[in-house]
Amino acid sequence: MTSIPTTMRAIEAHSTNFDDLTLSTLPTPQPQAGEILVRVKAASINYRDIVLVKGLYKPDIKFPFVPLSDASGEVAAIGPGVTRFRVGDHVVPTFIQGWPNGLPIPERRANWTLGWPRTGVLQEYIVVPADDAVLKPASLSHIEAATLPIAALTAWSALTRGGIKGGDWVLVEGTGGVSIFALQFAKSMGAKVIVLTSSEDKMQRVRSLGSDSAVNYKQVPEWSGVVRDMTGGHGIDIVVETAGSTLPQALKAMSFGGYVGIVGFLGGFEVPMPIVPLIESMLRIEGIAVGSRGQFEAMNRAIEAAGIKPVIDRVLALADAKEAFKLMERGGHFGKIVIEL
């Protein structure tokens, strides 16, 4: 077995400026009772990481801290009492720790999240409770599996909470990680998918992934009527709402009894919302907070059964972490941005 070094490389955020993301040397953590030490092989970046470092999402954040919440790696050591994993197992930690099934305890939802307040994963070794990790899908590499904890599980939860079934119309907003996973999952479940995107090139790319239709929202800013027409007048059964600001238009495009899973706030933290369509069309709106470990395991089984492969925009080295943050902030990526360790 490879010996575990006493120190490790890590990226630390020292201010709200991405240029102050620095490569540091920190002590390697040690697993305690019930914990596993994971040698991180890859980590992926989410929009949450951008607004965290910039101080927009959690204004009380304290520097320095190690960012990022999504990773995949190999169990390097186990603490006393661990039976769930063995050294050498390939695992993916859960984003919200301490959430096995059902609804999480509110305090855990708020404070047991990797990347803040809990230590992030952009370091060579991390310690997590053995109960708060899942086996990596055997069909995926570590680079691919590192995209799963937030983006994939959020998409999976939105669709399954919405009660997706074959023949449903699903509206996916954008071409970031959550949106592309939602497209892939929905198609594997027999649904029909419309994607909102910003360029003709991206329209072609989502069609190659199975999208039934696509709308360039820059050319058609008032897209609700066009989307409804694409469904033959039926309307959208499930909306995976990534922007927040597009919610009023999404409501106009929905079917009777339709469902909106609000998964993000790319367009801002607040939005005016019409009430009458909610009542008249008996619409359901729900906030999606990623998902439990049980949902993660169910999703992984579906990924393997359907042969789904995460769409990765690019892979960067640990030393290039600040470029990964700047790339995510600029947008324009298609799928996920991954940092390989």
WOWO-V236787 format. One record per residue. RES is the residue in three letters. PHI is phi in whole degrees, 0 to 359 (* if undefined). PSI is psi in whole degrees, -180 to 180 (none if undefined). OMEGA is omega in whole degrees, -180 to 180 (none if undefined). Layout:
# WOWO-V236787
res = {RES RES}
phi = {PHI PHI}
psi = {PSI PSI}
omega = {OMEGA OMEGA}
This chain:
# WOWO-V236787
res = {MET THR SER ILE PRO THR THR MET ARG ALA ILE GLU ALA HIS SER THR ASN PHE ASP ASP LEU THR LEU SER THR LEU PRO THR PRO GLN PRO GLN ALA GLY GLU ILE LEU VAL ARG VAL LYS ALA ALA SER ILE ASN TYR ARG ASP ILE VAL LEU VAL LYS GLY LEU TYR LYS PRO ASP ILE LYS PHE PRO PHE VAL PRO LEU SER ASP ALA SER GLY GLU VAL ALA ALA ILE GLY PRO GLY VAL THR ARG PHE ARG VAL GLY ASP HIS VAL VAL PRO THR PHE ILE GLN GLY TRP PRO ASN GLY LEU PRO ILE PRO GLU ARG ARG ALA ASN TRP THR LEU GLY TRP PRO ARG THR GLY VAL LEU GLN GLU TYR ILE VAL VAL PRO ALA ASP ASP ALA VAL LEU LYS PRO ALA SER LEU SER HIS ILE GLU ALA ALA THR LEU PRO ILE ALA ALA LEU THR ALA TRP SER ALA LEU THR ARG GLY GLY ILE LYS GLY GLY ASP TRP VAL LEU VAL GLU GLY THR GLY GLY VAL SER ILE PHE ALA LEU GLN PHE ALA LYS SER MET GLY ALA LYS VAL ILE VAL LEU THR SER SER GLU ASP LYS MET GLN ARG VAL ARG SER LEU GLY SER ASP SER ALA VAL ASN TYR LYS GLN VAL PRO GLU TRP SER GLY VAL VAL ARG ASP MET THR GLY GLY HIS GLY ILE ASP ILE VAL VAL GLU THR ALA GLY SER THR LEU PRO GLN ALA LEU LYS ALA MET SER PHE GLY GLY TYR VAL GLY ILE VAL GLY PHE LEU GLY GLY PHE GLU VAL PRO MET PRO ILE VAL PRO LEU ILE GLU SER MET LEU ARG ILE GLU GLY ILE ALA VAL GLY SER ARG GLY GLN PHE GLU ALA MET ASN ARG ALA ILE GLU ALA ALA GLY ILE LYS PRO VAL ILE ASP ARG VAL LEU ALA LEU ALA ASP ALA LYS GLU ALA PHE LYS LEU MET GLU ARG GLY GLY HIS PHE GLY LYS ILE VAL ILE GLU LEU}
phi = {* 294 291 265 291 279 233 213 277 208 259 243 270 251 197 280 265 299 292 264 280 238 276 239 246 234 295 288 291 239 287 260 306 81 247 236 261 248 278 289 260 202 222 240 255 237 300 306 295 296 287 292 298 283 77 268 267 233 300 271 299 245 259 279 210 269 272 80 239 248 207 222 193 242 293 263 199 234 275 304 87 279 237 290 227 237 303 101 294 261 227 231 293 279 293 265 284 75 231 284 200 62 268 283 293 309 296 288 301 278 235 254 254 292 90 141 289 283 306 282 254 276 209 289 225 226 247 221 300 300 286 246 212 231 292 295 304 297 280 246 283 297 299 289 292 295 273 277 304 259 298 292 292 296 298 301 295 300 288 287 295 283 72 305 214 305 92 295 262 242 253 243 257 89 229 281 301 299 296 293 298 299 300 296 295 299 294 293 264 86 272 253 235 246 245 267 212 249 207 294 299 291 299 293 291 290 295 292 270 112 302 283 209 212 231 276 289 285 278 234 295 260 265 300 293 296 297 297 299 297 271 73 91 292 97 274 276 223 251 263 272 265 266 84 293 270 304 302 290 301 298 292 268 272 279 296 77 291 232 242 261 273 245 203 220 300 264 127 268 223 205 288 228 289 269 304 300 299 283 293 258 50 276 242 236 219 281 252 252 61 175 278 298 298 295 300 294 296 298 298 297 293 300 291 295 269 67 285 244 303 267 245 290 195 240 243 277 303 295 259 301 296 292 297 295 294 296 297 294 293 76 90 286 236 92 256 251 237 249 265 253}
psi = {139 133 151 123 158 -20 164 160 144 155 127 138 127 -11 -176 1 125 -24 -14 16 116 149 118 167 123 160 140 127 160 136 137 -174 130 3 161 146 124 126 108 128 -32 151 148 156 143 163 -32 -40 -35 -52 -23 -54 -37 -4 18 -29 -43 88 -20 11 144 135 153 159 158 120 -179 145 -14 124 163 143 -167 137 118 -26 157 147 171 138 -1 124 -12 -34 163 158 133 -15 147 121 162 117 150 147 -52 111 150 28 85 -41 173 -145 146 159 131 -40 -35 -39 -39 -36 -4 39 135 148 -7 132 -20 154 140 179 4 58 161 -27 140 153 130 156 141 -29 -9 40 159 159 138 138 130 -24 -7 147 170 -37 -42 -44 -25 -13 -5 -41 -44 -59 -53 -46 -33 -46 -45 -46 -41 -43 -44 -37 -30 -4 38 143 162 135 -12 152 126 134 125 130 115 -178 28 -171 -51 -45 -44 -41 -41 -42 -49 -46 -45 -43 -37 -20 5 14 168 136 134 133 132 129 179 1 160 -36 -45 -32 -41 -38 -40 -32 -36 -21 0 0 135 -33 164 149 130 104 -16 -35 -29 76 -30 80 -5 -43 -39 -43 -44 -41 -36 -25 6 21 -7 -41 171 131 -37 127 128 97 101 -22 -34 -53 -19 2 -44 -40 -38 -40 -36 -24 1 156 167 129 14 170 136 120 110 113 -12 178 43 -28 5 170 -11 152 136 140 129 137 -37 -45 -32 -42 -49 -35 6 52 155 131 132 137 134 120 65 -109 169 172 -39 -42 -38 -47 -39 -42 -43 -37 -41 -39 -45 -41 -38 -7 32 134 125 144 119 124 -49 161 127 161 162 -40 -17 23 -40 -32 -35 -41 -44 -37 -44 -41 -39 -28 -171 -10 158 104 -145 152 126 143 123 134 none}
omega = {179 179 -178 -179 180 176 -177 173 178 172 178 172 -178 178 178 179 -179 178 178 169 -172 176 -175 172 -177 175 176 -180 180 -179 175 -179 178 -176 174 173 -176 171 -175 178 -179 177 179 -175 178 178 177 -179 179 -176 175 -178 -179 177 -177 -174 178 -174 -178 -177 -177 179 -6 174 178 -177 177 -174 -171 -178 173 -178 -175 178 -178 179 178 177 179 175 -179 176 -176 -180 174 174 -178 177 177 -170 175 177 175 -180 177 -179 176 -180 -177 -177 177 176 177 168 -174 -179 178 177 -175 -167 -178 -177 177 -179 175 0 178 -177 -179 -172 -177 179 -171 179 174 175 175 173 179 180 -175 174 178 175 176 173 -177 -177 -176 171 176 178 179 -176 179 -180 -168 -165 178 -170 -177 -176 176 178 179 -179 179 -178 -178 175 177 178 -176 177 -180 179 177 173 -179 176 -180 -176 176 -177 173 -174 -179 -176 -179 176 179 176 -177 -180 -177 179 179 179 177 179 175 -169 171 -179 170 180 -167 -178 178 179 180 175 178 -178 179 175 179 177 175 179 -180 178 177 180 175 -174 175 177 -179 -176 175 -167 -173 -180 178 179 180 178 180 179 -176 180 -179 -176 -177 179 -180 174 171 -170 -178 -173 -175 -179 -179 -176 180 178 179 -179 179 -176 -168 176 175 -179 -177 -173 175 173 -179 -173 -175 -177 -179 -178 -180 -174 -179 179 174 -174 177 -176 -174 179 178 -177 -174 -179 177 -177 179 177 -177 173 -179 180 178 -179 -177 175 178 177 178 -179 177 178 -180 176 180 178 -180 -178 -177 -179 -178 177 178 177 -175 -179 177 179 -179 178 -180 -179 -179 -176 -178 177 177 178 -179 178 178 -180 180 -175 -180 178 -180 -174 -170 173 -174 174 -179 179 none}
